[in-house]
Amino acid sequence: MPSLRPVPGTAGPRWRPRWFWWWARHAVVFEVRLYRSLFRWVTRRADRGGPADSDFTYARMVTPVMWLWIFASAAEIPLVHVLVPWEGIRLALLVTGVWGVVWMIGLLASLWVYPHLLTPDRLVVRSGAGHRIELPWETIASFRTGLEDLPSSVWTLQPLETEDGTDLNVGSGAQVNVHARLTAPVVVPTAKGPMEIVELSFYADEPRDLVALARTHLAVRR
């Protein structure tokens, strides 16, 4: 778990016995959300908000890579059946392999059924079923586009320290291309605990369209 700058008066999960239960609960909740995402994907019921909301996807770049992983994992299942002679081990590996494939498809599904939302009163930045950051339009000063690489391809949430404060990056494929500068530091709840941020950066498949619409929302309030 990457180091995060704690917000005064708050505490996240620590390396203690309760840390184990926090991660166990998080894993179970995340698993359930993946299966729910898969159901939404199959039934074409993506969460695009309400009638007045606009949605923007962010998974176009990572989808081909994820499908390669899914197909490679699926190809291993019949190989295990042929190469492993012990029935008990073969059955265990078969169950694990099928679960892994379904899990990865659910993860991919979650990236498509939970797009970013621009609602009449706020910006909602999401990454699958696990991350959701909401900012009222009144807290945002400006938007800009600009593709930037993130330090890690493992973590979705990557808070980076700047001279002015924390820039919270919600990456996709270790990249961000939309940057929302805030009017003042704001504490936002995240899956890793509350964070005080001065900027929110994230990835969108159509960054210029998103920023153009977001600027119209800001203009209405000025």
N, C-alpha and C positions, 0 to 999 in steps of 0.2 A: 504494500500500500504506500503510495508516494506521500512525502511529507507535505502537510498543508499548514498554512498559517492559521492558528486557531483564532476564533473571534472571542474577545474577552467575555467571560461569563458563560461560555458554552463549552461543551466537551463532547468529542466524538468517541468512537470505539478505540480502546487502548489494548496494549499487549498484555492482557490479564485474562483470567478464566472467563469473564463476561465477554471478552472479545470473541471467543469461540462461539458462544451462543448468538452473538450479534451476527457473525458471518453465517452461521447455520440458518438463522431465520431469514437473512437476506437471500441466501441461496434458494431456500424453499419458495419464497415469494417470487423471486426472479423466474424460477422454473415454471410456476403456475402462470405467470404473465406471458412467458414464451408460448405455452400451449394455447392461451387465450388469443395471442397474436396470430398463431397459425390458423385458428378457427376463423378469425376475422379475415385473414388473407384468402382462405379457401372460399368463404362465403361472400367475398367482395364487400366487406363492411368496414372499410378503413375509417378511423376516427378523424374526420375532416372538420370537426367543430360544428358550429351552427350555420344557418343560412347566410348570416352576415360576415362569416369568417372566410379568410383566404388561406389556402394551404400550399406549402412548398416542400417538395421532397429533397432528400439529401443522400440517397443511397445508390445513385446511378453508378458512381465510380467504383464502389466496393462490391457491387453485385456480381460481376464476372468472376472476381477472385473467390468470393464465397461459394459460387456454384462449382468452381474447380475443386475446392475442398470437399464439398458435399459429394460430388461424383467420385472423387478419390476414396473417400471413406466408404461409400456404398460399394465400390469395387472390391474392397478388402473383405467384405462379408462372405461372398462365395469362396474366396481364396482360403479363408479360415476353415470353412466347412470341408474343403478338400485336403488341406495340409495338416490339420490338427487331428491326430488319431483318437485322442481321448474324449469320450462322449461328454463327460461332465464339463471339462474345460472348454470344449467346442460350444456347448450350449451357453456357458457363461459369456464367452466371447461373442457369440451370436447376439445375445440379448444386449450386451454392451454396445456392439456395433450398430444395431438398429436404433437403440436409444440415442447414440451419438449423432446419427444421421437426422433423426427427427428433431433433436435439439438444435442442430445447426440450421435446419430449414425454419424452425421456429424463430431463431435469432434473426435470420434474413427477413422473415415475414414481419417481425417487429419493426424493422427499419423502414418498411414501406407503409405499414398501417398506422403509424404514428408520425405524420409529417409535422414540420414547423407550422405554427398558426399565427396569423395576423388578425386579431379580433378588433372590434371597435374600441376596446379599452386597454388592450395589452398585447405585448409580443410574447409568444410561447415558443421556446426553443426546446426541442426534444431529441433524444437519441434512443430509438427503440422504446422498449417498455420500461427501461430502467432509469431514465433521466428526463427530467422536466424542469425547466427554469422559466419562471414567469416574471416579466417586467412591465409595469404599467407605463403607458406612453409618457406620462408626466416625468418619469425618472430618466428618460433617455434624451440626451442632448443632440446627438447626430449619428448618422450611419455612413459607412464607407465600404467599398469593396477592395479586396486585395488578397491574393493567394499567399498563404504562409504555411510553411512546414512546421510541424510540432516535434518536440524532442523525442517523443515515444509513440510507437504505433500500438502499444498494448492498452494504455489507459484512454478512456473516452474523455473524462474530465481532467483537464490539465491546467491548474492555476499557475500562472507565471507572474513573478513580481516585476513591476516596472517602477519608475521614479515616482509615479503618482499613486501607486497602489497595485491591487491584484487584477490582472486580466484573466478572467475565467474562460478557458478555451474548451468548447464542446466539439471535439474533432470527429472527422469521418475520414478514414484512410490516412490518419496522421496529418490532416490538413484542415485549415479554416480559410474562408474567403469572404466572410461578412463580419464587420466589426461595429458594435453598438457602443458608443461612448456615453457614459452616464453623466447626469448633471451634478451628482454628488455621490460619495460612497454609499452603497446600498448593501444590506445584509440579505442574502438570498438563501433559502433552504435548498440543499442538494442531497443526493444519495450518500454523500460522505460527510454530512453535517453542514451547519450554517457557515457561509463564507461572506466576508465583506469584500465587495468588488467595485472597481471603478470602470470596468469595461467588460463586455460579454462578446466573445468571438465564436463563430460557429461556421459550419459548412452548409451550403445550399447548392442544389443542382443548377438553379437559375439565379445567381446572386444579384445580377443587375435588376431583374424584375422585382425581386424581393425588396431590394433597397429603394427602388423607385416608389413602390407602394408604401413602404414604411415611412418614407419622407412625406408622403401625402397625409399620413396619420399624424405626423409631428406638426405639419403645417396647420392642420385644423385647430391645434391647441395653442397656436401662437398669434 
